[in-house]
């Protein structure tokens, strides 16, 4: 869930492909930081995901930063940046915000 100004602006399963490559089966988002500057918000988080590649489950992690602006009372994502995270830089499970599972 993403909250801005005390209101939930998103709740649900993965958005776009930033929650992992196409074919993601399950994962989580973690190590989230939301900063609000007037009508601009920056959302930074890491996503751990599991995909099936050639019949085998493969785990990966990416980090994203999204930029939102507030127009007419609604937050809109105007820019997204995604970077693959090396296994040596994976965030620990203690930083998990929410898990998701598309197998159910």
C-alpha positions in Angstrom: 0.0 0.0 0.0 1.1 3.5 -0.7 0.0 6.3 1.5 0.2 10.0 0.7 -1.2 12.7 3.0 -2.9 10.0 5.2 -4.8 8.5 2.2 -4.1 5.1 0.6 -3.4 5.8 -3.1 -2.6 2.2 -4.1 -3.4 -1.2 -2.6 -3.2 -4.4 -4.5 -1.0 -6.9 -6.3 2.1 -5.9 -8.4 2.1 -2.7 -10.5 3.6 -2.7 -14.0 6.8 -4.7 -14.3 8.7 -3.0 -11.5 7.5 -5.8 -9.1 9.7 -8.1 -11.2 10.0 -9.2 -14.8 7.0 -10.4 -16.8 6.0 -13.8 -15.5 6.6 -12.9 -11.8 4.9 -15.5 -9.6 5.5 -14.1 -6.1 7.6 -11.6 -4.2 7.5 -8.6 -1.9 8.4 -5.0 -1.7 10.8 -3.9 1.0 13.0 -1.2 2.3 10.4 1.5 1.3 10.9 5.2 1.8 8.3 7.8 0.8 9.3 11.5 0.9 6.8 14.2 0.2 7.8 17.8 -0.8 4.6 19.8 -1.3 2.9 18.4 -4.4 5.8 16.1 -5.3 6.5 12.7 -3.8 9.4 10.3 -4.2 8.8 6.6 -3.6 11.9 4.4 -3.3 11.7 0.6 -2.6 13.3 -2.7 -3.4 11.3 -5.6 -4.8 12.2 -9.3 -4.4 10.5 -11.5 -7.0 10.4 -15.2 -8.1 10.0 -16.0 -11.8 9.9 -19.3 -13.7 12.6 -19.4 -16.3 13.0 -22.6 -18.4 11.0 -24.5 -15.8 13.1 -23.4 -12.8 12.2 -20.8 -10.2 14.7 -17.9 -10.2 14.9 -15.1 -7.6 15.9 -11.6 -8.3 15.7 -8.1 -6.8 15.3 -4.6 -8.2 15.2 -1.1 -6.8 12.9 1.6 -8.1 12.4 5.2 -7.6 9.0 6.7 -8.7 8.2 10.4 -8.9 4.6 11.5 -8.2 3.0 14.8 -8.6 -0.4 15.8 -7.0 -2.8 17.3 -9.5 -6.4 18.1 -8.8 -6.2 16.2 -5.5 -4.8 12.9 -7.0 -1.3 11.5 -7.1 0.1 10.6 -10.5 3.3 8.8 -11.3 5.2 10.9 -13.8 8.6 9.1 -13.8 9.8 5.6 -12.9 13.4 4.3 -12.7 14.2 0.6 -12.1 17.6 -0.9 -11.5 18.6 -4.6 -10.9 20.1 -5.2 -7.5 23.2 -7.5 -7.1 22.6 -10.4 -4.7 25.3 -9.0 -2.4 23.1 -5.9 -1.9 19.8 -7.6 -1.3 17.8 -6.1 1.6 17.0 -8.4 4.5 13.6 -9.9 5.1 13.2 -7.7 8.2 12.5 -4.7 5.8 9.6 -6.4 4.0 6.5 -4.1 3.7 4.2 -6.4 1.9 4.3 -9.8 0.2 2.3 -10.7 -3.0 1.6 -14.1 -4.6 0.0 -14.5 -8.1 -0.2 -18.3 -7.8 -3.4 -18.1 -5.7 
